[in-house]
Amino acid sequence: SDTVTLYDAVACGPVDCRLSEWSDWGPCNVSCLLANGTVYPAENRTRQVIVAAQSGGQPCDVQLEIRPCNDTIPDCPSLNCTLPEWSPWSNCSVSCGYGVRN
C-alpha cells in the first residue's frame, strides 16, 4: 500500500477531500460482476486520497473505476472506497521549530 505523509496543521474550518489524478487504466486482468451474475474481463484505475475530509468538509468521491475491456459489454459499477480510521500521529521530527509527523 502507498504511504502518504501529511504535515501537521490545524484546520480552521471544514477541509474538503482532495484526490490525486486518476492512474492509467490497468491491464484487462480484473473481473466485472454484473447484477445478473455475468462476469466480464475488465480493467481498472485508481486515485489516492491526498487530503482526507475533516471538520464536515466534502467527503471523498469515487477512488476506483472499473470498465469492461469490450465496448459491447455494459458498464461496470464504480466502487466508493471506505477508508479505515487514521493511525495515531508519530512523534514530531524536531523538538523545536518546524518539523514533520506522519
C-alpha positions as CSV (number, residue, x, y, z in Angstrom):
1,S,0.0,0.0,0.0
2,D,1.1,3.6,-0.6
3,T,2.2,5.7,2.3
4,V,1.1,9.4,2.3
5,T,3.0,11.8,4.6
6,L,0.8,14.6,6.0
7,Y,2.2,17.7,7.5
8,D,0.9,18.7,11.0
9,A,-1.5,21.6,10.6
10,V,-4.6,22.7,12.4
11,A,-7.7,23.1,10.2
12,C,-9.5,26.4,10.7
13,G,-12.8,25.0,9.4
14,P,-14.1,22.4,7.0
15,V,-11.5,20.8,4.8
16,D,-12.7,19.1,1.6
17,C,-11.2,15.8,0.5
18,R,-8.6,16.2,-2.2
19,L,-7.8,13.3,-4.6
20,S,-4.9,12.6,-6.9
21,E,-5.3,12.4,-10.6
22,W,-6.5,9.0,-12.0
23,S,-3.9,6.4,-12.6
24,D,-3.6,5.0,-16.1
25,W,-6.0,2.2,-16.9
26,G,-4.5,-1.2,-16.0
27,P,-4.4,-4.4,-18.0
28,C,-7.6,-6.4,-18.5
29,N,-6.8,-8.7,-15.6
30,V,-9.8,-8.0,-13.3
31,S,-13.4,-9.1,-13.5
32,C,-16.6,-7.1,-13.6
33,L,-19.5,-9.0,-12.0
34,L,-22.9,-7.6,-13.1
35,A,-26.1,-7.9,-11.1
36,N,-27.3,-10.8,-13.3
37,G,-24.2,-12.9,-12.3
38,T,-22.4,-12.5,-15.6
39,V,-18.6,-11.9,-15.3
40,Y,-16.7,-9.9,-17.9
41,P,-13.0,-9.2,-18.3
42,A,-12.3,-5.6,-17.1
43,E,-9.6,-3.1,-16.3
44,N,-9.4,-0.6,-13.5
45,R,-7.8,2.7,-12.5
46,T,-7.5,4.4,-9.1
47,R,-6.8,7.6,-7.4
48,Q,-5.4,8.3,-4.0
49,V,-6.5,10.5,-1.1
50,I,-4.2,13.4,-0.8
51,V,-6.1,15.2,1.9
52,A,-8.9,13.5,3.8
53,A,-12.1,15.4,4.6
54,Q,-12.1,17.0,8.0
55,S,-14.5,19.0,10.2
56,G,-17.5,18.5,8.0
57,G,-15.7,19.1,4.7
58,Q,-16.8,17.5,1.3
59,P,-16.2,13.7,1.5
60,C,-14.0,11.9,-1.0
61,D,-15.6,10.8,-4.3
62,V,-15.1,7.5,-6.1
63,Q,-11.5,6.2,-5.9
64,L,-11.8,3.1,-8.0
65,E,-13.3,2.8,-11.5
66,I,-13.7,-0.4,-13.4
67,R,-14.7,-0.7,-17.0
68,P,-15.2,-3.7,-19.3
69,C,-12.5,-4.5,-21.9
70,N,-15.0,-4.7,-24.7
71,D,-17.2,-1.8,-25.8
72,T,-20.2,-4.1,-26.3
73,I,-20.4,-5.0,-22.6
74,P,-22.5,-2.9,-20.2
75,D,-20.6,-0.6,-17.8
76,C,-19.3,-2.0,-14.6
77,P,-20.3,-0.3,-11.3
78,S,-17.8,2.2,-9.8
79,L,-16.8,1.5,-6.2
80,N,-16.6,4.1,-3.5
81,C,-13.8,3.1,-1.2
82,T,-14.2,3.3,2.6
83,L,-11.0,4.2,4.4
84,P,-10.2,2.8,7.9
85,E,-9.6,5.1,10.9
86,W,-6.3,7.1,10.8
87,S,-3.4,5.7,12.9
88,P,-2.1,7.8,15.7
89,W,0.4,10.6,14.8
90,S,4.1,9.8,15.1
91,N,6.3,12.0,17.2
92,C,7.5,15.2,15.7
93,S,10.8,15.1,13.8
94,V,12.2,18.0,15.8
95,S,11.9,19.3,19.3
96,C,11.9,23.0,18.3
97,G,10.9,24.8,15.1
98,Y,9.2,23.4,12.0
99,G,9.0,19.6,12.0
100,V,7.1,16.8,10.4
101,R,5.0,14.0,11.9
102,N,3.0,11.4,10.0
